Amino acid sequence: MFYFCGKLLSMEQSQNHTNGRNNTNILLWGVIALLVAAGAYFFISKITAIKQKDTAELRLEEVNIQKDQLTKEYDAAVVRLDQLNTDNSSKDQEIARQENEIGELRSEIETLLKDKNTTVSDLIKARSLITALETLTTKYQKQIGALKQENIQLVDDKRNLTEEKNVLTQEKEGLKVEKKNLEEKVDLGQVLSATNIEMKVINKKKNIFGKERDKATTKARKADLLEINFDLGVNRIIESGEKTILISVMDPNGNVIHATGNGAGKIDLAEGGTKDFTTKKVIPYSQGKNSYGIKTACVPTDQFISGNYQVELYHKGHLIGKDNITLK
């Protein structure tokens, strides 16, 4: 009985020892499995991280490539735009408005491209903005081209107008010259002509009865006054009325002599300049008729001297006749 119980107890202890060893093995294998699982997890995580890093680097490289490409496209667009700005010196209101819009696009594109942390979405937006910039630049170029064409047309029109103005000015000047020539011809046609001019030196001599009589002389010491006689020819252009003949008498020294009781003055010569006159004669003239026997006399303020005296008659500044006399 005791033997059976002892044996039973021994078997139970042996079984418990076996069970304990089995539990330890199970625990050990569990730990091993856990370590293997952890190792596998960390291995897979490392592989995944490496792949993600490689993917990120590839993506970053692709982003940088796209960014560089977009930067080149943007720089080319800017060069084109700057060339348009350089070529265009005059802008209308619409072009000026587009320039403001272009400036805003350029600013936004440059902000995106210069950002070190540019994302794919940023590049997509930059691409869209560059496309809009190119479209707007093309429109801008067309408008500038049209404006240049208008400017060319305006320059041509201005040149044509200038040429027409020059032609008209020349024609006007020609008409002025022609008018002046006609006026001069008309004016010259209204100048009277003097004929039968005779200058006499008169000696006022008294007879035995004390009565004065005029006698022509050629002696300076006997000369008392000058007498100028002349006729006026026919003129069918000049209107009838009083006409003034200016008379200039030069002494032997070439000086214009002055006469007492006469308002001497200056003659405005037709060819320019002036000349003193000694006396004047106002004559009632009838258009288309001769005037005969016109006579005027003057007493010089200075004494007569020996030599040649010359008389010149002027009408409207033109010399119309002359004569001379020599005194001894």
Buried (B, 14 or more C-beta within 10 A) or exposed (E): EEEEEEEEEEEEEEEEEEEEEEEEEEEEEEEEEEEEEEEEEEEEEEEEEEEEEEEEEEEEEEBEEBBEEBBEBBEEBBEBBEEBBEEBEEBEEEBEEBBEEBEEBBEBBBEBBEEEEBEEEBBEBBBEBBEBBBEBBEBBBEBBEEBBEEEEEEEEEEEEEEEEEEEEEEEEEEEEEEEEEEEEEEBEEBBBBBEBBBBBBBBEEEEEEEEEEBEEBBEBEBBBBBBBBBBBBEBEEBEEEEBEBBBBBBBBEEEBBBBEEBEBEEBEEBEEEEBBBBBBBEBEBEEEEEBEEBEBBBBBEEEBBEEEBBBBBBBBBBBBBBBEBEBE
